[in-house]
Amino acid sequence: MTLFYVACADDRSIHTLVMEEGALRAVAVTVVPGPDGTGSSQPLAISPDRRFLYAAVRQPPYPMSRFAVGAG
């Protein structure tokens, strides 16, 4: 099983996908908090221990959010 995290700038969300046995399926959609208005690109980074996913919003005041991953 492989997890994928895809940032969607239009609605400021992160789509979580899983690949199992060669098939890709959607698992969840998480909204990234930030300023109202148009979407903005969201750089993603995973912590070295793979416990947290960080998402930054490239729109003032440039907030960053942290999400627990793999918590089941």
N, C-alpha and C positions, 0 to 999 in steps of 0.2 A: 504494500500500500504506500502510495506517495501522495503527499498533500501539496497543493499549489495555492498560493495567495495572489490574487490579481486585483490591482487597484483600478477603480473606475472613476475617473475624474468628473464625469458629468454629474453623477449623483453623490459624489464623495463617499463611496462605499468600497469595501473589500469583499470580493467574492472568494469563498473557500471551495476548492474543488478537490476531489480525490480520484486517483487512478488505481483501479483494481482490475486485475486480469485483463489489462489492455483497454479497459473502458473508462472514460472520464465522466464523472457525474458531479453535479452541483450539490454542496452540502449546506452552505449557509451564506447569507449576505449580512455584513456588519456595516452599519453607518459610522463614519468617522466624524466625531464632533468637530465643529469649527465655525467660523463666521458665516452668517447667512449670505446668500448671493450665488453667483455662478460657481460651478465646480472649479477645481484647480488640481493640477497634477499632484500626485501623492507618492513621493519616494517611500519605499518600504525597506526595512532592514530587520533581520532576525538576530536575536542575541546569540552570542557564541555558544551558550548552553542550550539553545533552541527552545527556551521556555517562554520567550516573549517576542511579539512582533511589534515593531514600531512603525507608525505612519505619520508623516509630516504633511501639513497643508501649506502649499506655497501661496498663501494669501494672508495679509496682515490680520492679526498679530503673529502669524506663523506658528500656530500651535502644533504640538506633537502629542500623539496618543500612544499608549502602550496597551497591548492586548495579550492575555495569557493564551498560549497555544498548547494543543495536545493535552488539555486538562480532561478530555473525555467527557 
